[in-house]
Structure formats: structure tokens, C-alpha cells
Amino acid sequence: MNTSDTEIELEPCFKLKGSRVTITILELYEYEYATFNDQLAETVRSAPDFFQQTPVILSLERCKDTGFIDFIELGELCREYGLVPVAIRGGSEEQLLSANVAGLPHLPVGAAKPPEAPKKQPEPAPEAPPIQNTVITTPVRSGQQVYAKGGDLIIIAPVSPGAEVLADGNIHIYGPLRGRALAGVSGNKNARIFCYSLEAELLSIGGIFTVDEDLKTSNWKKNIQAYLDGDKLVISAFS
Amino acid sequence: MSSPPLANLQNANKTKEELPLTEIIVITSGKGGVGKTTTSAALGTGLAQKGHKTVIIDFDVGLRNLDLIMGCERRVVYDFVNVINGEANLNQALIKDKRTDNLFILPASQTRDKDALTQEGVQRVLEELKKDFEYIVCDSPAGIEKGAFMAMYFADRAIIVTNPEVSSVRDSDRILGLLQSKTYRAENNQPPIQEHLLLTRYNPDRVDLGEMLSVEDVEDILAIKLLGVIPESKSVLKASNQGAPVILDDESDAGQAYDDATRRLLGEEVEQRFIEKAKQGIFKRMFGVR
């Protein structure tokens, strides 16, 4: 979020973000304690530095047996060798249940099947640009400017005369809009502005604007939305 | 701030009784001439009258007025800037009010400008005052320059003095934005400053005529809690010229309104007055006599 110097500071203590990470898949063909233990020991010996609390997903998509697997035992075994199972993928109903008991969540089987080669990791998909919406819960005062870069701006408070709110996306104001609101400032002509009471000094969408002298002629103090119809800024009231 | 309980027990006989935490209250507005100094003098006096040891600091360096309103202009020897610069100590600069117990004034310097106020200096003086006082009332200058910032920077509460007209409301709104971003509490992620609206020079007759904004209009725009409404009153000008805070004139409506506001500030529930038109007597209504 780009801000001007007088902008309200928001300091949330956390944020949920979607993300793609590369993670090792342990593809299980069958499970039997002794053989699993042997192979794991062998694998770790060949690359001891690789397995240091490495998170893995247990893939059961190619698992021969569909019966009960003791995931608690399997998990303990993995952790002994520095692998930390974080979830399972695929598997039968019965396996799902026992994984659940072991505290392992179930991931849906991806559309792209993992390649045949047993140790190869799936390629990470190209990252989609994250959408960053901004939520403001305190009044935006005269002289303040709030800019929601790359997303929508949601304001649950009044916007005072002399204040300016901007967004690359839409602007939603659950309160009176008395200042200036500019949506789609990076050129998004599909952006819209919504507010509970239209008392604005200026409305702009994708660079096309209208000022209060024109705004006052209709829908003043109404619950409205503003959008572009071609190059014309349309303001319509919700009944 | 407070010492561990054990230490308290041991020192019980030596230390004076522990003061409650000091509150720093800034009286501010953005716009000039709306009644900040009148309000500082009245509320400061009100707090002292109710038994709270209070100091009022004049931050309007170069345009010193508080001492005139408080009627102590001839007793100013050292001032706030002298204390900041270490040219005098606090006790030399503090003026004890002659009318009201528990009340002190720290006057501004008339011969300097606002650049004499440094953040470190202001902080040091406030910290020293905190040892002795329950309330520190900071009378802010108009504008949004250094003097106003220094007055608000360390505040715990802010009283926004607003006249019922659009430009005053607009400036108050601007100040509210600055209180949320340019103060110690805002910059250090502490709970925000408590904001109170004090509407001064209110005249319900002129509100009815559409010449003034109503209480509701102002509250609607500023969206903060109403501390009180001070009616437009001749007693305010009279009090200023006599150098006596208007709250001492308990016959006057403005004096009573400030007393109400003081009590609300201290957490009392007091019903709002002076918002409605005064009821006219039957003769006035019949003959229109004034």
C-alpha cells in the first residue's frame, strides 16, 4: 500500500496470504515398517544434509494397498530421519481416517499428476499477482490520503471533506463519502465506487471524473454506485 | 511508573501518597479564534476546583495570551522557553493561581518563536510536571505548525474546540487526522488519543435560522464524542477582559457549560444543555420585548 505522510497507520498483527511453495512429496507405493525404515535410512545416508526438518507431503495416489496405514507410526519414523509429514494426498477412505487421527490434513489430488520418476519434485506454478485489498475502519479525515495499491479499498467509516481515497480497484465506503474518491487509478475502467451517502467533492473512475456541482443535481445523499458506461461516468442509486 | 508493592510498604511513611497517573490534555482546533485559550483557562480552573492539581501550559510562544485570560500577566518572570533552555527551573516559572487552589500556569515566552520548542525539551518539562500534577492542560496555538504539533505530541486526550461553522469544522477534522498520525501514541502504536468535541459560540436561535451548523451536523462530520456545548455569551468576552476564567462566573450560561464539561471530562454523566432554544417567557412571546 502506497501512502502519503498523513495517512492512517494500520498495524494488523497478522495477514493470511495465498502462496505456492515447493515441497517434497514422499510417494508411497506400499507401507511396511521394516522395509520403509531400511529404505529411509539408506536415502538419508546418501544425502544427510538434505533431511533437516524437511516438510513432506505423503502422496498415496500410487499406493498399492488401500487398507489401513498407521500414520502415527509412519510419522514418528519419518521424524526420526528429519522428515516432517505435513499432509497426505490421495488415499482411500480408511487411510484418510487414520491420517486424520494422526493429525495430518488431507490435500485434494492436484489436476496435474506428479511425474512417474519417484524422486522428482513438481515444478512450482508461475505465481499469480496477489490481490491486496485494504480495509480502513477509522474516519478518513480532511488532509489524509489513502491509496489501496493493486486492489480494492474498503472503508467502514466516513470520508471527510478534504480527504482523498484512491484505489487501483473498486472503492467501497460504508458511510458518507464527503471527500474525493478515485477508483481504477491505474487505468482500470471496470472499477466502481460504492457509498452509503453521496456527498462527494469528486468522483473519478479510470481517470474520468465528475465534481460536486454536477453530483449535487441528482442522487445527492443517496446510497449509490458509480461506474463507467463507455466514457461516461454513470451514477445510479440503490432503491 | 509504580514501584513494586514491597518497596511501597517499606517506604509508606517516607513517600507522599501516590498520585494517580497524570493525564496530558491538549486543547486544540486548527483554526484560530475559536476559544482554545478561553477553554484551557476554564477547564484547567474547573479541574483544579474539583480538587485535582492542574497546570495549564501556554504553547503559543510569541503570541502569549493565557496569562492575560488568567489575569496573571504581571507575575510572569520566567517562562516555558526559559525552562526548556535550562535558564530557569520549573518552580521559578510556574505561577500559582491566586483565585483557585491546586492551579498553576506555565506561561509562554512573548519574545521568542515556536522554534524554541524542541521535542526533547517539551518532553523533559512534561516528565517533570508529571511528578507533581494530575492534569497537564496544553493550550495549543492555531495552525498546524510546530507549536501545535508540540502541544499535541505527548497528549493522552484531546479536546477539539470547534465553532459551528464549516471552516472551523474542516480544520478540526484536519487536526483529528494529525492526532491519529503525528503523535507519540500514534507513532509508538499505543492506544489512540481520546478525542472530545467541544462546540463553542453555539447559538440555537441562529441554528434555527440556518446561519449556524447544528450540534448534529458537526457531530455527523467529525464523528467523535461530544464533551459539551458552550453557548455564545457576553460573559466570555467580559471574563477575558477582566482576566478571570469564565468558569468562575457561575451565574453565566457559559460558566455553567464549562462546569458541566469539566464534570464530563472527569467521567460524570451530565445531561447536555444549551443545545435547545431558551424558552421565552409569556410576556416576551406576547409583546416581543427583548
Interface residues (C-beta under 8 A of the other chain):
Chain A: D5 T6 E7 I8 E9 E11 T138 P139 V140 R141 S142 G143 Q144 A157 P158 S160 P161 G162 A163 P176 R178
Chain B: R170 D171 D173 R174 L176 G177 L178 Q180 S181 K182 A186 N189 D220 I221 A223
